[in-house]
Amino acid sequence: MGLSKHSCDVWQCGGSVEVLPCARIAHIERAHKPYTEDLTSHVRRNALRVAEVWMDEFKSHVYMAWNVPIEVSCGSYRL
């Protein structure tokens, strides 16, 4: 799931995200990561929070992507 805050901001403001094959994007990683190697639970929790706050009627798509029942709210969702 490639959901990020910036893509949601763009979408909410009526913009679009384009895929350009000639684009170059870089990411500089830390030499030492102070967090756990398995970020799946954190990413899922954040994706569900973003869905609840910003996605309105489309939030069900995020819940389906993470295989989480829609009745579970992210506020009470515990991993």
mmCIF file as gemmi writes it, N, C-alpha and C atoms, coordinates in Angstrom:
data_model
loop_
_atom_site.group_PDB
_atom_site.id
_atom_site.type_symbol
_atom_site.label_atom_id
_atom_site.label_alt_id
_atom_site.label_comp_id
_atom_site.label_asym_id
_atom_site.label_entity_id
_atom_site.label_seq_id
_atom_site.pdbx_PDB_ins_code
_atom_site.Cartn_x
_atom_site.Cartn_y
_atom_site.Cartn_z
_atom_site.occupancy
_atom_site.B_iso_or_equiv
_atom_site.pdbx_formal_charge
_atom_site.auth_seq_id
_atom_site.auth_asym_id
_atom_site.pdbx_PDB_model_num
ATOM 1 N N . MET Axp A 1 ? 0.85 -1.169 0 1 0 ? 1 A 1
ATOM 2 C CA . MET Axp A 1 ? 0 0 0 1 0 ? 1 A 1
ATOM 3 C C . MET Axp A 1 ? 0.887 1.221 0 1 0 ? 1 A 1
ATOM 4 N N . GLY Axp A 2 ? 0.807 2.03 -1.042 1 0 ? 2 A 1
ATOM 5 C CA . GLY Axp A 2 ? 1.664 3.191 -1.16 1 0 ? 2 A 1
ATOM 6 C C . GLY Axp A 2 ? 0.998 4.471 -0.708 1 0 ? 2 A 1
ATOM 7 N N . LEU Axp A 3 ? 0.295 4.414 0.372 1 0 ? 3 A 1
ATOM 8 C CA . LEU Axp A 3 ? -0.425 5.58 0.857 1 0 ? 3 A 1
ATOM 9 C C . LEU Axp A 3 ? 0.509 6.454 1.675 1 0 ? 3 A 1
ATOM 10 N N . SER Axp A 4 ? 0.62 7.723 1.305 1 0 ? 4 A 1
ATOM 11 C CA . SER Axp A 4 ? 1.444 8.634 2.088 1 0 ? 4 A 1
ATOM 12 C C . SER Axp A 4 ? 0.665 9.902 2.371 1 0 ? 4 A 1
ATOM 13 N N . LYS Axp A 5 ? 1.102 10.635 3.357 1 0 ? 5 A 1
ATOM 14 C CA . LYS Axp A 5 ? 0.417 11.863 3.72 1 0 ? 5 A 1
ATOM 15 C C . LYS Axp A 5 ? 0.418 12.856 2.568 1 0 ? 5 A 1
ATOM 16 N N . HIS Axp A 6 ? 1.525 12.974 1.879 1 0 ? 6 A 1
ATOM 17 C CA . HIS Axp A 6 ? 1.602 13.949 0.794 1 0 ? 6 A 1
ATOM 18 C C . HIS Axp A 6 ? 0.657 13.602 -0.348 1 0 ? 6 A 1
ATOM 19 N N . SER Axp A 7 ? 0.553 12.323 -0.694 1 0 ? 7 A 1
ATOM 20 C CA . SER Axp A 7 ? -0.362 11.954 -1.773 1 0 ? 7 A 1
ATOM 21 C C . SER Axp A 7 ? -1.805 12.202 -1.356 1 0 ? 7 A 1
ATOM 22 N N . CYS Axp A 8 ? -2.13 12.005 -0.078 1 0 ? 8 A 1
ATOM 23 C CA . CYS Axp A 8 ? -3.486 12.303 0.408 1 0 ? 8 A 1
ATOM 24 C C . CYS Axp A 8 ? -3.759 13.802 0.368 1 0 ? 8 A 1
ATOM 25 N N . ASP Axp A 9 ? -2.772 14.601 0.761 1 0 ? 9 A 1
ATOM 26 C CA . ASP Axp A 9 ? -2.936 16.057 0.71 1 0 ? 9 A 1
ATOM 27 C C . ASP Axp A 9 ? -3.211 16.521 -0.719 1 0 ? 9 A 1
ATOM 28 N N . VAL Axp A 10 ? -2.447 16.01 -1.651 1 0 ? 10 A 1
ATOM 29 C CA . VAL Axp A 10 ? -2.625 16.379 -3.057 1 0 ? 10 A 1
ATOM 30 C C . VAL Axp A 10 ? -4.015 15.973 -3.528 1 0 ? 10 A 1
ATOM 31 N N . TRP Axp A 11 ? -4.427 14.75 -3.202 1 0 ? 11 A 1
ATOM 32 C CA . TRP Axp A 11 ? -5.733 14.24 -3.616 1 0 ? 11 A 1
ATOM 33 C C . TRP Axp A 11 ? -6.864 15.063 -3.006 1 0 ? 11 A 1
ATOM 34 N N . GLN Axp A 12 ? -6.764 15.39 -1.714 1 0 ? 12 A 1
ATOM 35 C CA . GLN Axp A 12 ? -7.805 16.158 -1.035 1 0 ? 12 A 1
ATOM 36 C C . GLN Axp A 12 ? -7.94 17.566 -1.611 1 0 ? 12 A 1
ATOM 37 N N . CYS Axp A 13 ? -6.866 18.096 -2.161 1 0 ? 13 A 1
ATOM 38 C CA . CYS Axp A 13 ? -6.894 19.449 -2.722 1 0 ? 13 A 1
ATOM 39 C C . CYS Axp A 13 ? -7.195 19.448 -4.215 1 0 ? 13 A 1
ATOM 40 N N . GLY Axp A 14 ? -7.582 18.298 -4.756 1 0 ? 14 A 1
ATOM 41 C CA . GLY Axp A 14 ? -7.965 18.228 -6.161 1 0 ? 14 A 1
ATOM 42 C C . GLY Axp A 14 ? -6.813 18.024 -7.122 1 0 ? 14 A 1
ATOM 43 N N . GLY Axp A 15 ? -5.641 17.737 -6.614 1 0 ? 15 A 1
ATOM 44 C CA . GLY Axp A 15 ? -4.478 17.534 -7.47 1 0 ? 15 A 1
ATOM 45 C C . GLY Axp A 15 ? -4.365 16.096 -7.931 1 0 ? 15 A 1
ATOM 46 N N . SER Axp A 16 ? -3.256 15.792 -8.557 1 0 ? 16 A 1
ATOM 47 C CA . SER Axp A 16 ? -3.014 14.426 -9.018 1 0 ? 16 A 1
ATOM 48 C C . SER Axp A 16 ? -1.54 14.084 -8.826 1 0 ? 16 A 1
ATOM 49 N N . VAL Axp A 17 ? -1.274 12.798 -8.74 1 0 ? 17 A 1
ATOM 50 C CA . VAL Axp A 17 ? 0.092 12.304 -8.644 1 0 ? 17 A 1
ATOM 51 C C . VAL Axp A 17 ? 0.384 11.585 -9.947 1 0 ? 17 A 1
ATOM 52 N N . GLU Axp A 18 ? 1.452 11.967 -10.603 1 0 ? 18 A 1
ATOM 53 C CA . GLU Axp A 18 ? 1.783 11.39 -11.898 1 0 ? 18 A 1
ATOM 54 C C . GLU Axp A 18 ? 3.028 10.529 -11.803 1 0 ? 18 A 1
ATOM 55 N N . VAL Axp A 19 ? 3.038 9.463 -12.574 1 0 ? 19 A 1
ATOM 56 C CA . VAL Axp A 19 ? 4.202 8.59 -12.648 1 0 ? 19 A 1
ATOM 57 C C . VAL Axp A 19 ? 4.954 8.946 -13.925 1 0 ? 19 A 1
ATOM 58 N N . LEU Axp A 20 ? 6.172 9.4 -13.758 1 0 ? 20 A 1
ATOM 59 C CA . LEU Axp A 20 ? 6.993 9.789 -14.898 1 0 ? 20 A 1
ATOM 60 C C . LEU Axp A 20 ? 8.218 8.887 -14.955 1 0 ? 20 A 1
ATOM 61 N N . PRO Axp A 21 ? 8.37 8.128 -16.024 1 0 ? 21 A 1
ATOM 62 C CA . PRO Axp A 21 ? 9.492 7.188 -16.096 1 0 ? 21 A 1
ATOM 63 C C . PRO Axp A 21 ? 10.859 7.87 -16.084 1 0 ? 21 A 1
ATOM 64 N N . CYS Axp A 22 ? 10.919 9.131 -16.474 1 0 ? 22 A 1
ATOM 65 C CA . CYS Axp A 22 ? 12.211 9.817 -16.508 1 0 ? 22 A 1
ATOM 66 C C . CYS Axp A 22 ? 12.543 10.498 -15.177 1 0 ? 22 A 1
ATOM 67 N N . ALA Axp A 23 ? 11.627 10.457 -14.208 1 0 ? 23 A 1
ATOM 68 C CA . ALA Axp A 23 ? 11.853 11.131 -12.928 1 0 ? 23 A 1
ATOM 69 C C . ALA Axp A 23 ? 12.893 10.382 -12.1 1 0 ? 23 A 1
ATOM 70 N N . ARG Axp A 24 ? 13.683 11.123 -11.367 1 0 ? 24 A 1
ATOM 71 C CA . ARG Axp A 24 ? 14.686 10.538 -10.478 1 0 ? 24 A 1
ATOM 72 C C . ARG Axp A 24 ? 14.367 10.968 -9.054 1 0 ? 24 A 1
ATOM 73 N N . ILE Axp A 25 ? 14.216 10.004 -8.175 1 0 ? 25 A 1
ATOM 74 C CA . ILE Axp A 25 ? 13.904 10.28 -6.777 1 0 ? 25 A 1
ATOM 75 C C . ILE Axp A 25 ? 14.944 9.572 -5.922 1 0 ? 25 A 1
ATOM 76 N N . ALA Axp A 26 ? 15.459 10.276 -4.943 1 0 ? 26 A 1
ATOM 77 C CA . ALA Axp A 26 ? 16.477 9.687 -4.075 1 0 ? 26 A 1
ATOM 78 C C . ALA Axp A 26 ? 16.005 9.727 -2.631 1 0 ? 26 A 1
ATOM 79 N N . HIS Axp A 27 ? 16.479 8.78 -1.872 1 0 ? 27 A 1
ATOM 80 C CA . HIS Axp A 27 ? 16.194 8.737 -0.44 1 0 ? 27 A 1
ATOM 81 C C . HIS Axp A 27 ? 17.49 8.394 0.275 1 0 ? 27 A 1
ATOM 82 N N . ILE Axp A 28 ? 17.878 9.229 1.205 1 0 ? 28 A 1
ATOM 83 C CA . ILE Axp A 28 ? 19.098 8.981 1.965 1 0 ? 28 A 1
ATOM 84 C C . ILE Axp A 28 ? 18.705 8.314 3.275 1 0 ? 28 A 1
ATOM 85 N N . GLU Axp A 29 ? 19.23 7.128 3.496 1 0 ? 29 A 1
ATOM 86 C CA . GLU Axp A 29 ? 18.907 6.394 4.714 1 0 ? 29 A 1
ATOM 87 C C . GLU Axp A 29 ? 19.967 6.623 5.779 1 0 ? 29 A 1
ATOM 88 N N . ARG Axp A 30 ? 19.548 6.471 7.013 1 0 ? 30 A 1
ATOM 89 C CA . ARG Axp A 30 ? 20.478 6.583 8.132 1 0 ? 30 A 1
ATOM 90 C C . ARG Axp A 30 ? 21.414 5.375 8.155 1 0 ? 30 A 1
ATOM 91 N N . ALA Axp A 31 ? 22.601 5.578 8.67 1 0 ? 31 A 1
ATOM 92 C CA . ALA Axp A 31 ? 23.527 4.458 8.833 1 0 ? 31 A 1
ATOM 93 C C . ALA Axp A 31 ? 23.016 3.507 9.915 1 0 ? 31 A 1
ATOM 94 N N . HIS Axp A 32 ? 22.447 4.079 10.971 1 0 ? 32 A 1
ATOM 95 C CA . HIS Axp A 32 ? 21.877 3.279 12.054 1 0 ? 32 A 1
ATOM 96 C C . HIS Axp A 32 ? 20.411 3.662 12.216 1 0 ? 32 A 1
ATOM 97 N N . LYS Axp A 33 ? 19.534 2.681 12.161 1 0 ? 33 A 1
ATOM 98 C CA . LYS Axp A 33 ? 18.103 2.946 12.309 1 0 ? 33 A 1
ATOM 99 C C . LYS Axp A 33 ? 17.694 2.685 13.757 1 0 ? 33 A 1
ATOM 100 N N . PRO Axp A 34 ? 17.163 3.699 14.439 1 0 ? 34 A 1
ATOM 101 C CA . PRO Axp A 34 ? 16.822 3.552 15.858 1 0 ? 34 A 1
ATOM 102 C C . PRO Axp A 34 ? 15.472 2.875 16.099 1 0 ? 34 A 1
ATOM 103 N N . TYR Axp A 35 ? 14.902 2.27 15.094 1 0 ? 35 A 1
ATOM 104 C CA . TYR Axp A 35 ? 13.601 1.639 15.238 1 0 ? 35 A 1
ATOM 105 C C . TYR Axp A 35 ? 13.668 0.195 14.759 1 0 ? 35 A 1
ATOM 106 N N . THR Axp A 36 ? 12.604 -0.51 14.993 1 0 ? 36 A 1
ATOM 107 C CA . THR Axp A 36 ? 12.545 -1.928 14.655 1 0 ? 36 A 1
ATOM 108 C C . THR Axp A 36 ? 12.628 -2.154 13.146 1 0 ? 36 A 1
ATOM 109 N N . GLU Axp A 37 ? 13.121 -3.296 12.758 1 0 ? 37 A 1
ATOM 110 C CA . GLU Axp A 37 ? 13.218 -3.638 11.337 1 0 ? 37 A 1
ATOM 111 C C . GLU Axp A 37 ? 11.85 -3.89 10.719 1 0 ? 37 A 1
ATOM 112 N N . ASP Axp A 38 ? 10.928 -4.475 11.485 1 0 ? 38 A 1
ATOM 113 C CA . ASP Axp A 38 ? 9.6 -4.79 10.967 1 0 ? 38 A 1
ATOM 114 C C . ASP Axp A 38 ? 8.649 -3.637 11.275 1 0 ? 38 A 1
ATOM 115 N N . LEU Axp A 39 ? 8.393 -2.814 10.284 1 0 ? 39 A 1
ATOM 116 C CA . LEU Axp A 39 ? 7.533 -1.645 10.462 1 0 ? 39 A 1
ATOM 117 C C . LEU Axp A 39 ? 6.091 -1.907 10.045 1 0 ? 39 A 1
ATOM 118 N N . THR Axp A 40 ? 5.756 -3.143 9.694 1 0 ? 40 A 1
ATOM 119 C CA . THR Axp A 40 ? 4.428 -3.457 9.168 1 0 ? 40 A 1
ATOM 120 C C . THR Axp A 40 ? 3.311 -2.988 10.089 1 0 ? 40 A 1
ATOM 121 N N . SER Axp A 41 ? 3.402 -3.283 11.367 1 0 ? 41 A 1
ATOM 122 C CA . SER Axp A 41 ? 2.32 -2.913 12.282 1 0 ? 41 A 1
ATOM 123 C C . SER Axp A 41 ? 2.182 -1.398 12.404 1 0 ? 41 A 1
ATOM 124 N N . HIS Axp A 42 ? 3.296 -0.685 12.388 1 0 ? 42 A 1
ATOM 125 C CA . HIS Axp A 42 ? 3.25 0.774 12.485 1 0 ? 42 A 1
ATOM 126 C C . HIS Axp A 42 ? 2.672 1.393 11.209 1 0 ? 42 A 1
ATOM 127 N N . VAL Axp A 43 ? 3.077 0.858 10.073 1 0 ? 43 A 1
ATOM 128 C CA . VAL Axp A 43 ? 2.578 1.367 8.792 1 0 ? 43 A 1
ATOM 129 C C . VAL Axp A 43 ? 1.079 1.11 8.676 1 0 ? 43 A 1
ATOM 130 N N . ARG Axp A 44 ? 0.633 -0.082 9.084 1 0 ? 44 A 1
ATOM 131 C CA . ARG Axp A 44 ? -0.798 -0.403 9.033 1 0 ? 44 A 1
ATOM 132 C C . ARG Axp A 44 ? -1.592 0.548 9.926 1 0 ? 44 A 1
ATOM 133 N N . ARG Axp A 45 ? -1.117 0.754 11.127 1 0 ? 45 A 1
ATOM 134 C CA . ARG Axp A 45 ? -1.807 1.643 12.065 1 0 ? 45 A 1
ATOM 135 C C . ARG Axp A 45 ? -1.918 3.058 11.501 1 0 ? 45 A 1
ATOM 136 N N . ASN Axp A 46 ? -0.832 3.569 10.937 1 0 ? 46 A 1
ATOM 137 C CA . ASN Axp A 46 ? -0.852 4.913 10.363 1 0 ? 46 A 1
ATOM 138 C C . ASN Axp A 46 ? -1.747 4.991 9.13 1 0 ? 46 A 1
ATOM 139 N N . ALA Axp A 47 ? -1.743 3.947 8.298 1 0 ? 47 A 1
ATOM 140 C CA . ALA Axp A 47 ? -2.607 3.932 7.112 1 0 ? 47 A 1
ATOM 141 C C . ALA Axp A 47 ? -4.076 3.972 7.517 1 0 ? 47 A 1
ATOM 142 N N . LEU Axp A 48 ? -4.433 3.236 8.57 1 0 ? 48 A 1
ATOM 143 C CA . LEU Axp A 48 ? -5.818 3.24 9.033 1 0 ? 48 A 1
ATOM 144 C C . LEU Axp A 48 ? -6.2 4.593 9.631 1 0 ? 48 A 1
ATOM 145 N N . ARG Axp A 49 ? -5.278 5.225 10.305 1 0 ? 49 A 1
ATOM 146 C CA . ARG Axp A 49 ? -5.552 6.567 10.84 1 0 ? 49 A 1
ATOM 147 C C . ARG Axp A 49 ? -5.768 7.572 9.715 1 0 ? 49 A 1
ATOM 148 N N . VAL Axp A 50 ? -4.93 7.521 8.698 1 0 ? 50 A 1
ATOM 149 C CA . VAL Axp A 50 ? -5.084 8.413 7.544 1 0 ? 50 A 1
ATOM 150 C C . VAL Axp A 50 ? -6.432 8.167 6.879 1 0 ? 50 A 1
ATOM 151 N N . ALA Axp A 51 ? -6.795 6.902 6.728 1 0 ? 51 A 1
ATOM 152 C CA . ALA Axp A 51 ? -8.077 6.562 6.102 1 0 ? 51 A 1
ATOM 153 C C . ALA Axp A 51 ? -9.241 7.132 6.898 1 0 ? 51 A 1
ATOM 154 N N . GLU Axp A 52 ? -9.2 6.995 8.211 1 0 ? 52 A 1
ATOM 155 C CA . GLU Axp A 52 ? -10.286 7.495 9.057 1 0 ? 52 A 1
ATOM 156 C C . GLU Axp A 52 ? -10.424 9.012 8.976 1 0 ? 52 A 1
ATOM 157 N N . VAL Axp A 53 ? -9.316 9.708 8.915 1 0 ? 53 A 1
ATOM 158 C CA . VAL Axp A 53 ? -9.354 11.172 8.945 1 0 ? 53 A 1
ATOM 159 C C . VAL Axp A 53 ? -9.638 11.777 7.574 1 0 ? 53 A 1
ATOM 160 N N . TRP Axp A 54 ? -9.051 11.219 6.511 1 0 ? 54 A 1
ATOM 161 C CA . TRP Axp A 54 ? -9.074 11.89 5.217 1 0 ? 54 A 1
ATOM 162 C C . TRP Axp A 54 ? -9.856 11.206 4.108 1 0 ? 54 A 1
ATOM 163 N N . MET Axp A 55 ? -10.069 9.913 4.189 1 0 ? 55 A 1
ATOM 164 C CA . MET Axp A 55 ? -10.547 9.185 3.016 1 0 ? 55 A 1
ATOM 165 C C . MET Axp A 55 ? -12.069 9.126 2.855 1 0 ? 55 A 1
ATOM 166 N N . ASP Axp A 56 ? -12.829 9.539 3.857 1 0 ? 56 A 1
ATOM 167 C CA . ASP Axp A 56 ? -14.293 9.569 3.79 1 0 ? 56 A 1
ATOM 168 C C . ASP Axp A 56 ? -14.856 8.251 3.269 1 0 ? 56 A 1
ATOM 169 N N . GLU Axp A 57 ? -15.609 8.311 2.18 1 0 ? 57 A 1
ATOM 170 C CA . GLU Axp A 57 ? -16.255 7.092 1.67 1 0 ? 57 A 1
ATOM 171 C C . GLU Axp A 57 ? -15.277 6.118 1.019 1 0 ? 57 A 1
ATOM 172 N N . PHE Axp A 58 ? -14.023 6.514 0.851 1 0 ? 58 A 1
ATOM 173 C CA . PHE Axp A 58 ? -13.022 5.639 0.243 1 0 ? 58 A 1
ATOM 174 C C . PHE Axp A 58 ? -12.194 4.868 1.273 1 0 ? 58 A 1
ATOM 175 N N . LYS Axp A 59 ? -12.453 5.098 2.558 1 0 ? 59 A 1
ATOM 176 C CA . LYS Axp A 59 ? -11.649 4.438 3.587 1 0 ? 59 A 1
ATOM 177 C C . LYS Axp A 59 ? -11.79 2.923 3.562 1 0 ? 59 A 1
ATOM 178 N N . SER Axp A 60 ? -12.901 2.427 3.051 1 0 ? 60 A 1
ATOM 179 C CA . SER Axp A 60 ? -13.084 0.973 2.991 1 0 ? 60 A 1
ATOM 180 C C . SER Axp A 60 ? -12.016 0.312 2.118 1 0 ? 60 A 1
ATOM 181 N N . HIS Axp A 61 ? -11.504 1.042 1.134 1 0 ? 61 A 1
ATOM 182 C CA . HIS Axp A 61 ? -10.448 0.492 0.276 1 0 ? 61 A 1
ATOM 183 C C . HIS Axp A 61 ? -9.166 0.239 1.076 1 0 ? 61 A 1
ATOM 184 N N . VAL Axp A 62 ? -8.857 1.143 1.99 1 0 ? 62 A 1
ATOM 185 C CA . VAL Axp A 62 ? -7.662 0.983 2.823 1 0 ? 62 A 1
ATOM 186 C C . VAL Axp A 62 ? -7.849 -0.198 3.77 1 0 ? 62 A 1
ATOM 187 N N . TYR Axp A 63 ? -9.034 -0.295 4.364 1 0 ? 63 A 1
ATOM 188 C CA . TYR Axp A 63 ? -9.311 -1.415 5.262 1 0 ? 63 A 1
ATOM 189 C C . TYR Axp A 63 ? -9.213 -2.748 4.517 1 0 ? 63 A 1
ATOM 190 N N . MET Axp A 64 ? -9.738 -2.79 3.293 1 0 ? 64 A 1
ATOM 191 C CA . MET Axp A 64 ? -9.645 -4.026 2.504 1 0 ? 64 A 1
ATOM 192 C C . MET Axp A 64 ? -8.195 -4.351 2.163 1 0 ? 64 A 1
ATOM 193 N N . ALA Axp A 65 ? -7.412 -3.336 1.819 1 0 ? 65 A 1
ATOM 194 C CA . ALA Axp A 65 ? -6.01 -3.554 1.457 1 0 ? 65 A 1
ATOM 195 C C . ALA Axp A 65 ? -5.217 -4.137 2.624 1 0 ? 65 A 1
ATOM 196 N N . TRP Axp A 66 ? -5.558 -3.742 3.847 1 0 ? 66 A 1
ATOM 197 C CA . TRP Axp A 66 ? -4.86 -4.24 5.031 1 0 ? 66 A 1
ATOM 198 C C . TRP Axp A 66 ? -5.582 -5.426 5.663 1 0 ? 66 A 1
ATOM 199 N N . ASN Axp A 67 ? -6.666 -5.887 5.04 1 0 ? 67 A 1
ATOM 200 C CA . ASN Axp A 67 ? -7.425 -7.041 5.528 1 0 ? 67 A 1
ATOM 201 C C . ASN Axp A 67 ? -7.91 -6.832 6.964 1 0 ? 67 A 1
ATOM 202 N N . VAL Axp A 68 ? -8.483 -5.644 7.21 1 0 ? 68 A 1
ATOM 203 C CA . VAL Axp A 68 ? -9.013 -5.289 8.524 1 0 ? 68 A 1
ATOM 204 C C . VAL Axp A 68 ? -10.515 -5.076 8.369 1 0 ? 68 A 1
ATOM 205 N N . PRO Axp A 69 ? -11.329 -5.682 9.222 1 0 ? 69 A 1
ATOM 206 C CA . PRO Axp A 69 ? -12.779 -5.457 9.139 1 0 ? 69 A 1
ATOM 207 C C . PRO Axp A 69 ? -13.109 -3.976 9.309 1 0 ? 69 A 1
ATOM 208 N N . ILE Axp A 70 ? -14.027 -3.47 8.53 1 0 ? 70 A 1
ATOM 209 C CA . ILE Axp A 70 ? -14.37 -2.045 8.541 1 0 ? 70 A 1
ATOM 210 C C . ILE Axp A 70 ? -14.989 -1.619 9.868 1 0 ? 70 A 1
ATOM 211 N N . GLU Axp A 71 ? -15.562 -2.539 10.636 1 0 ? 71 A 1
ATOM 212 C CA . GLU Axp A 71 ? -16.18 -2.181 11.913 1 0 ? 71 A 1
ATOM 213 C C . GLU Axp A 71 ? -15.156 -1.743 12.953 1 0 ? 71 A 1
ATOM 214 N N . VAL Axp A 72 ? -13.909 -2.118 12.772 1 0 ? 72 A 1
ATOM 215 C CA . VAL Axp A 72 ? -12.863 -1.772 13.73 1 0 ? 72 A 1
ATOM 216 C C . VAL Axp A 72 ? -12.405 -0.35 13.451 1 0 ? 72 A 1
ATOM 217 N N . SER Axp A 73 ? -12.515 0.52 14.445 1 0 ? 73 A 1
ATOM 218 C CA . SER Axp A 73 ? -12.032 1.884 14.25 1 0 ? 73 A 1
ATOM 219 C C . SER Axp A 73 ? -10.555 1.935 14.597 1 0 ? 73 A 1
ATOM 220 N N . CYS Axp A 74 ? -9.819 2.822 13.963 1 0 ? 74 A 1
ATOM 221 C CA . CYS Axp A 74 ? -8.378 2.868 14.203 1 0 ? 74 A 1
ATOM 222 C C . CYS Axp A 74 ? -8.064 3.403 15.595 1 0 ? 74 A 1
ATOM 223 N N . GLY Axp A 75 ? -8.997 4.111 16.225 1 0 ? 75 A 1
ATOM 224 C CA . GLY Axp A 75 ? -8.755 4.601 17.575 1 0 ? 75 A 1
ATOM 225 C C . GLY Axp A 75 ? -8.669 3.476 18.587 1 0 ? 75 A 1
ATOM 226 N N . SER Axp A 76 ? -9.445 2.414 18.38 1 0 ? 76 A 1
ATOM 227 C CA . SER Axp A 76 ? -9.418 1.296 19.313 1 0 ? 76 A 1
ATOM 228 C C . SER Axp A 76 ? -8.638 0.112 18.758 1 0 ? 76 A 1
ATOM 229 N N . TYR Axp A 77 ? -8.072 0.275 17.589 1 0 ? 77 A 1
ATOM 230 C CA . TYR Axp A 77 ? -7.342 -0.809 16.933 1 0 ? 77 A 1
ATOM 231 C C . TYR Axp A 77 ? -6.01 -1.026 17.629 1 0 ? 77 A 1
ATOM 232 N N . ARG Axp A 78 ? -5.79 -2.21 18.106 1 0 ? 78 A 1
ATOM 233 C CA . ARG Axp A 78 ? -4.541 -2.54 18.794 1 0 ? 78 A 1
ATOM 234 C C . ARG Axp A 78 ? -3.845 -3.658 18.046 1 0 ? 78 A 1
ATOM 235 N N . LEU Axp A 79 ? -2.552 -3.548 17.925 1 0 ? 79 A 1
ATOM 236 C CA . LEU Axp A 79 ? -1.769 -4.566 17.224 1 0 ? 79 A 1
ATOM 237 C C . LEU Axp A 79 ? -1.132 -5.511 18.206 1 0 ? 79 A 1
